[in-house]
Amino acid sequence: MSEFNASGQRPAPQEAAPQGAAPHGTGGQARFRPSAVEAVQLESIGDAVGVVIPGASADVAVTGISLNSRTVEPGDLYVALPGAVRHGADFAAQAIEAGAAAVLTDDAGARLLALSSDTSVPVLVVDAPRNVVGPLSAMIYRSGQDTAPQLFGVTGTNGKTTTTYFITSLLRSLGKRTGLIGTIEILAGGDPIPSLLTTPESPEVHGLLALMREKELDAAAMEVSSHAISYQRVDGVLFDVAGFTNLTQDHLDLHHTMDDYFATKAELFTPARARKAVVTVDDEWGRRLAGSAGVPVTTLSTSRANPADWTVTETVPRGLGTEFTLSGPGGTVLAVHTGLPGSFNVANAALAVVMVLAGGVDAATLQAALDAGDPFTVAVPGRMQLVCEQPAAVVDFAHNTDALARALEAVRSPEPDSRLIVVFGATGQRDQGKRPAMGAIAARLADTVIITDDDPHDEDAAAIRADVLAGAREAQEREELPCTVLEVFPRDAAIQRAVELARPHDTILVAGRGHEVWQEVKGVNLALDDRVELRSALTARGFNVLQDDRIES
């Protein structure tokens, strides 16, 4: 076993550290890296992390990096991190068998390796390996932003996915070859790759950026969640333009307070992570961010009430969507249209426009692209996705109080006798405080509220529904709301019930899961796609559904 610490010495074997509770890695089949990588010598990696690599080991060639033994390729540096249940060092043998050239781990991992059979590759030991994964990934894949693609990062609570789709659609209208890294899919040329995380782990992020460079893509847009920042998935990435949508209550199971949630988001707007920023200042958090960001900021508002560099000054309904005017510095005025419903999609489209302008495109060229095509009518899977027109049936990802309210307001028909039916639930093992509030919002804004299961995870599904129901029924009684509140489960039965209740001029909103095709219940993934269930129920009742190749019948 070749094992080196920061002084180049071999520490004596020690007892293994206690083991914890989550399987190592997430697995994966897709290749998130370029086809060819120029080798980096292990000695250079040792220098970068402060570990002396003596003797012949210094010349070991490294051509990749992985946190997951199941995705290791020959020549990889395998990074063995501690997990909730198992330590990555427990899987080092599999990584080495797959061709890992070296292992990087912490003291606990080194002890586990010392107690296992002889390790045939060099082992580097650092105090906090997670802290070096991003920089090492950037070093190995040479993914620095001095070369293409130009990189746009979008963060905030709601709107990240749609805004990234809008950015890439607008860039394509400008003749750019684009990539996308996000919740729904990853695009690096060719067929889309389903995404397991809003933002992949840092080795995959840097590998993807290098792959995009290899494919000669011009630009890419990436969703940057608070989890990605907290778990260091975007370490070593420098965004050309970072954008902020909004901040509302969500993920407080991770961040505990809104101030902590904001502080995590704000880390993206520092010189180590972004060159410049576009910040929507429609809420207090955006205004606070604009005033505290450590990079040059362009501000955006959808209301004259909040002074900004760019402001949405006029909005006119056009079909399901909106035409609007975007007024900016020096009297610049842009005419924009989005075919997606809701004021929040006006905000998303406006943010995409200003971010692309901040990326160096001049206003006249951008207006020509807007006039020549309709880039903001691009369909975003599971985001205000229309499945049927009569009744209007929509699937959306809205899974927190603010997003649910916006979605309900967006789909409400102006016809006086049209009813709005909503089907939704709450996710298990997540921010429990928002459950009653979501129930109350639904009771206030819908005519029929059908509360069902979302992803219970390991939590009792009935208890989750009870929390949401309590909020809905309390609001219904206290505010004398005329809505009907129902509890129907499982989720496919709830969707069927909504369709049974719907008349041709009504609207059905199925909220919370959007594009997701699996429902996690007690550790088991059950096949469930809201779009498929909604389409099937509507077809069974004789309604004409819209055709969409991305919805599997």
LINSUL-V47109 format. One line per field, one symbol per residue. ss: DSSP state (H for helix, E for strand, C for the rest). phi: phi as a letter, one per 20 degrees, with the letter a starting at -180 (. if undefined). A space follows every 10 residues. Layout:
ss->???
phi->???
This chain:
ss->CEEECCCCCC CCCCCCCCCE CCCCCCCCCC CCCCCCCCCE EHHHHHHHHC CCCCHHHHHC EECEEECCHH HCCCCEEEEE CECCECEHHH HHHHHHHCCC CEEEECHHHH HHHHHCCCCC CEEEECCCCH HHHHHHHHHH HCCCCCCCCE EEEEECCCCH HHHHHHHHHH HHHCCCCEEE ECCCEEECCC CCEECCCCCC CHHHHHHHHH HHHHCCCCEE EEECCHHHHH CCCCCCCCEE EEEECCCCCC CHHHHCCHHH HHHHHHHHHC CCCEEEEEEE CCCHHHHHHH HHCCCEEEEE ECCCCCCCCE EEEEEEEECC EEEEEEECHH HCEEEEEECC CCHHHHHHHH HHHHHHHHCC CCHHHHHHHH HHCCHHHCCC CCCCEEEEEC CEEEEECCCC HHHHHHHHHH HCCCCCCCCE EEEECCCCCC CCCHHHHHHH HHHHHCCEEE ECCCCCECCC HHHHHHHHHH HHHHHHHHCC CCCEEEECCC HHHHHHHHHH HCCCCCEEEE ECCCCCCEEE ECCEEEECCH HHHHHHHHHH CCCCECCCCC CCC
phi->.eccdfdnee ffgcfffged ccgfmdmqdf eeaffccffd fggffgffdm dfdemfffef edcabbecff dfdgnfeeee dfdfccegff dfffffffog eacdbdffff ffffeefgee cfcddcfcfg fdffgfffff elegefcfef cddccpednf ffffffffff fffeneeccb cafebcccnm ffdgdecgcf fggfgfffff ffffemfebb dcfcefffff emfdfnedef cdcceabcfa lffeemcfff gfffgfffdc gfcbebbccf dfcffffffg edfecgcdec cebffdgbfc cfdbccgbmf dbebdddcgm mfcdecccee foffffffff fggffffffo eeffffffff ffccfedffd gmdleedbec ffccdbegcc gfffffffff efffffdedd dddabcfflc hffeffffff gfffddecdd ebeddfleef ffffgfffgg fffffgffdl fefddcdcbf ffffffffff efdgeecddd dodlefdcde clndedfbcg ffffffffff eneeefebfe def
